[in-house]
Amino acid sequence: MKQDSISYKTIICDSNYRKLILSGMIDRFGDSVDALAFTWLVYQITHNAMWSAIVFALNTLPNVIIQPFAGAVVERRNKKNVIIAAYILRALVISIFAILYSLGLVNAPIMAVLTLIITTIESFSLPASSAFTAQVVKKEHLTCGMSLSKMLTGAAALVGTGIAGVIIAAWGAVPAMIIDISTFIIAAVLILLMKNPTHSNNEAENGATEIPETPVNAKGTESFGQLFSDGIKYVVKTPVVRNFCILCVALNFMLVPINALQAPIAEEIFKMGGELLSFAGVFASLGGIAGAAFLPMLSKKLSPLQTVCLGTGILGVGLAGIAMGGVISGKAILCYILVSACFFTMVFSATLIGGVIGIQFMKSVESDYMARASAVFNAFATAAMPLGSLLVSVLVSRIATDKIILIGALFAGIVLVLTLVTRPALGKREEIVNAA
């Protein structure tokens, strides 16, 4: 089946896909509400940009250290059960945080510890989700399927971000957390209702079968060590995956200032409050939706390398725009326009790059290695984020926030030039054939 003949209607007819995408939408909705509340709480409790960067670093650290080992554990587990367990555990942790906050017991160290716990749980759910998605979505449906998923989850995040500011202003942070808890539970139920996948992408292509879902300890420590080392070797020896991994490290390092300093950006650069973050989040979600909508069309016209270069260039422009925000600080309308345009373009380009990475990854990795390879890939791809956040936490006390964002823009330019010069292998022009 040619890519041109595959439509969103074709893939939405799959009941498993519908449940998977709906669970993702509900999860993103709750997270978008909670994320704004949490970001603002960190800054309001500490009144210190350094703590914003530290908490962001701790939010990514487990994905770097724990996820490669988690992927080896998940590889032999039932992916569906791991996802459900992760949803439930995250709901419990957020519940504990809401109770502590209601009692006035929350401070920066407590937020840091709970952040570590939540991200540790995610370190197990992320490789499980990658492997489970590869089983649910057929190879010929990958481009449209992943693009539709990004559009709908982006729309859910748009709605969540749009009402987050209203919820926090009217009722406080606790209702936002309760919404997040509820969405975790609903998403877990939807995954539970899904039928076990009967195919994987690599099975369709070459007859490979998935590794039996047996407990890791049934084969002892040596089996775990082999799973772990094989995952690393697989990523290192697969050119497309390896090159994307290196590229993601660079791009994530470039984006650290925007992610770690959102509250300081609003207050220090634009001289505005949390409403600007909510406004920025709405247009960031719109950018994600637009990027996902354009991805299938661009995949037909541009190679993965060209798409990555285009996205990196646009990303640099968005960062530079934020860095120049001080010129219009205090002028509300102009601030809203500039922030909206910059966040739209940054997330639009990030979605293009992320979409290409996701599609090429699903196509390049064998099903037997999917959980391990995705865990190692995610760990390396996010390795720059905690290191970058710690660096930002040190720099922010010596360098103004706008200058740090400008450094990120300059780094984007360097990444773009190096990519154009070295032209790393990032896959061929997309041509999906029916393997069934």
Secondary structure as UniProt FT lines:
FT   HELIX           3..5
FT   HELIX           8..12
FT   HELIX           15..46
FT   HELIX           49..65
FT   HELIX           67..75
FT   HELIX           79..102
FT   TURN            103..104
FT   HELIX           108..136
FT   HELIX           139..141
FT   HELIX           142..171
FT   HELIX           173..193
FT   HELIX           201..206
FT   HELIX           216..218
FT   HELIX           220..237
FT   HELIX           239..260
FT   HELIX           262..264
FT   HELIX           265..269
FT   HELIX           274..301
FT   HELIX           304..323
FT   HELIX           324..328
FT   TURN            329..330
FT   HELIX           332..364
FT   HELIX           367..369
FT   HELIX           370..381
FT   TURN            382..383
FT   HELIX           384..395
FT   TURN            396..398
FT   HELIX           401..422
//
